[in-house]
């Protein structure tokens, strides 16, 4: 425990939902629910307006819709969340070299290590300045906790929500914690909390009064000693600078269980391609390919294959994932598929072989380029949606050694995605191409798609679009061959709504617009010209 409250914990307020409100002027002050939109979708986060109706993270989206029927339910846009997060984390790193991100919207900072605070007064001033800088840079609010330990700083930021700052003076930790529920302490979940309640212990103060010996008797030595120290406000953990990603993965949960083996293979190939995009976006290659299959009965199978060297070649990853699928029994149906890459490196072995072959060709050696997987060079786009969605769910992850997943989004469980969900940058939300029967095609004769199916564009609510005539906007909803778009952008007046055919050639997906630097409120947009 240090002598001054110079450990800062920042937690952005309802981060995903707040980003959506800031980028969509018509949603300011309205209930916004972000998460998977399918029947099995889960809420990633909800705005404070939606929380008043009882909506919270990890709740089934169907239940959230029932509780808040007028709320705007939107898919996550992790490309934009990552950009905003990068801005916020950059401000934190201006304060100190010791910044420990826990997720996109949450981090610890050691202010003393940065030389910006040495006592309560300078720590408070630094925290207030940080909050103002975040609002100026992003238009969003964050809550700040300051204390002499990480645990107390995190408790303080939670108390300060929304948009506040709370400083816990060193020496007052036990007094501050005493009236709080035991569930406030890290590691006290429902089971431990109920066990303590049955013993008559419901507050942190009662936990401290029980004494170390009694807690060891109740919950075991390791947990008991830790609980007692936390109840006294003791936490010696240092702020640790961020660690490199250990894995990259993407996964999709399907509205209806998949039974057709061809469709399952197609989905695995699509996931492999998306995984490679995320891999390249993070600046890595990987050596071990992992396939995750959750069957109809919720049993989860994982298969892995280790290559002779790191790769970011989509063909190599696709082929490895396809081989792994052959060893999995999908009888009965599949509800979730995932593809991941682990054993990350900062270079691609296949690219080295390809470079050697290219160099030989340039010298006129005339050698054949056999033997390698053919490293496909080039930059990956800024990858998208960790936790973002296929049909629903949270599923595109860069695994780290960090702590909690972003803003309440449920982590993927580490298979194949690493320890926690820490999303990577993203690209424009491309509309899903959904196979639909094409009466003009012979199902046996190929044609427009698998089994003679034609592709129809499906636009997800919340995704960014641009119309050749009306300019930038976002999808409010779609169905029955139509898509409804509201044309507005960050900083504009609430825009008009128009409806188009889903295959309107003038309507295209687009990249998210920055929250700050867009037209000021009241400025002219194409719809207001």
Secondary structure, DSSP 4 states (H G I P E B T S, - for coil): --SS--EEEEEETTHHHHHHHHH-GGGTTS-EEEE--STT-BEEEE-HHHHTTT--TTSBHHHHHHHTTTSEEE---HHHHHHHHHHHHHHHHHH-S-EEEEETTEEEEETTTTTS-SSHHHHHHHHHHHHHHHHHHHS--EEEEEESSHHHHHHHHHHH-SS-EEE--TT-HHHHHHTSBGGGSTT--HHHHHHHHHTT--BHHHHHHH-HHHHHHHH-HHHHHHHHHHHTT---PPP-------EEEEEEEEEEEE--HHHHHHHHHHHHHHHHHHHHHTT-EEEEEEEEEEETTS-EEEEEEEEEEEE--HHHHHHHHHHHHHTS--TT-EEEEEEEEEEEESS-HHHHHHHHHHHHHHHT-----TTS-----SPPP----TT--SSBS--EEEE-S-SSPGGGPPP-TTTTT-SS---------PPEEEEEE-TTS-GGG--SSGGGEEEEEEPPTT-EEEETTTEEEEEEEEETTEEEEEE--TTB---EEEEEETT-TTEEE-PPPPSSSSPPTTB--TTT-
